[in-house]
Amino acid sequence: MMYMSNPNSEMVKVSDELLKAVPDFTSWQEAAIWLQQGQLAAKQWTSDVLVDAQITSLQINERTEFPFGLYASEKWRKFVLATFLADLICYSNPVDQVSFERLIFVMHSFSQGFRTWWIKLPNQNWWPVGYTGWYPMLETAFETFKNNPEKLTSRMVVPTQLNKEKPLLYLFNCSVAPQLKQKILTKPLMSAFAQDISKQNPKALACITVSDDGSRVAKRFGMTCRGYLTIDGCAEGVFVGEN
């Protein structure tokens, strides 16, 4: 089992402790209440972070066989719901938020590229506050990003199998709750994301950005804007970078 802790805090048993208070999305009424509570709790967060920790799908390691796959894992279902709450907290504009259907699809297809980050404040449960995600993409999709971004009609990029030699990677997300930016969590989140990407030795990267922060992250990874995708009247940057 992996552990991670703030230097000034106790050790945390990640996959058990962090997911303890997260409901199972198979009971959507309970899940919806928890999502609402989390968004309300986020409004109270300041820089008084006591502990930060992370969980990845590699720490869950409960893949089951056909026909249900990871859907049969309660821990994985909680991991997905926690990541969804992190997205809702990170993006206040509904048009920028991921749909639950899209998130669960990509996290089931390639969950090992996702990390969800958490904080614990005085007298509160653990709450997810940010997440990163990447996965391998098809060459045909990459070519559209690179040469014909105007043909894109949605943010949906279908994951494919990971080519261990120079894969094409789609950077799905890198975000933290706005009120915690430049605080204790931002630097380790970005550092871990960069390390995750570097370990894959990618041939090229692609992403879609919904904010100036996202565009800055894309540029840090050596990507340049190739055009724009318009979603509900909002222009989003289509970025590509080749090694």
C-alpha angles and dihedrals in degrees: 000000000000123000133194130181145172109251089244097049145068121272116269127216093222111201094041103038100040096047095043096095096037114103124226110257090222083083096055095178090059091042092052091052091050092049090053092048091051094051090050092048090052091064089065097052119116134163090286092107113160101183137007126196141160140217129202131186088251087068091055098049096173102129109159130197132266136321098036104022114178091349086082092060115091091196091054092048089052090047091055093048091049090051090050091054090049089055093050090050094046096050118047094180109081092216089062095050123098118244115242090234093056094044095050091047096054094039090053092046095048112359094157090079094063130092123179119200127211143190134203120210129188113296094356139108122251112280129194110241106172145354146198128210139179136164141172117274134203119265091235090056091048091051089054090052091049103041109016110026089153088071092064113107101175143011092252110123113174115228119232135189116295114256102210091206112069100327126195107241131201113207102217100183148341114180146133131195108284093234090057098049113127088015130109096295105051101071098049091044092054093042093052091047092052091049092049091053095044092053090062092057090217125207090212143350133218135181146159117232127206098184144031088256090056091050091051090052090050091052091049087060091053097257127141130205113261098179143304140286116208117216118178090338094311120119114224125191121247109209133189134179130180128199 
